[in-house]
Amino acid sequence: MTGFWMGVIVGSFALAIAAILVIDHYRREHLRELLLRQMDHHLRADVPRGRR
């Protein structure tokens, strides 16, 4: 039974590490999207506009 519990502990640890990595990946992608959106906004603001 000791081997069974060792497997449960190691498996739980591996799942926890995988969950942390997935959360970090999506957090970075969200921040990247926000930064790209802000850069796009600044680039549009620098374009001169014609007179009306």
C-alpha positions in Angstrom: 0.0 0.0 0.0 3.0 2.3 0.5 3.7 2.3 -3.2 0.1 3.3 -4.0 0.3 6.3 -1.7 3.7 7.3 -3.1 2.1 7.2 -6.6 -0.8 9.3 -5.4 1.5 11.9 -3.9 3.8 12.1 -6.9 0.8 12.2 -9.3 -0.8 15.0 -7.3 2.5 16.9 -7.3 2.8 16.6 -11.0 -0.8 17.8 -11.6 -0.2 20.8 -9.3 2.9 21.7 -11.3 1.1 21.3 -14.6 -1.8 23.5 -13.3 0.6 26.2 -12.3 2.3 26.2 -15.7 -1.0 26.4 -17.5 -2.2 29.3 -15.3 1.1 31.1 -15.9 0.8 30.6 -19.7 -2.7 32.1 -19.9 -1.7 35.0 -17.6 1.2 35.8 -19.9 -0.9 35.6 -23.0 -3.5 37.9 -21.5 -0.8 40.5 -20.5 0.7 40.2 -24.0 -2.7 40.9 -25.6 -3.2 43.9 -23.4 0.3 45.3 -24.3 -0.3 44.8 -28.0 -3.6 46.5 -27.8 -2.0 49.5 -26.0 0.8 49.7 -28.6 -1.8 49.6 -31.4 -3.6 52.5 -29.7 -0.4 54.6 -29.4 0.5 53.9 -33.0 -2.9 55.1 -34.2 -2.6 58.3 -32.1 0.7 59.2 -33.8 -0.9 59.2 -37.3 -1.6 62.7 -38.5 -5.2 63.4 -39.4 -6.3 65.6 -42.3 -8.4 68.7 -41.8 -12.1 68.5 -41.9 
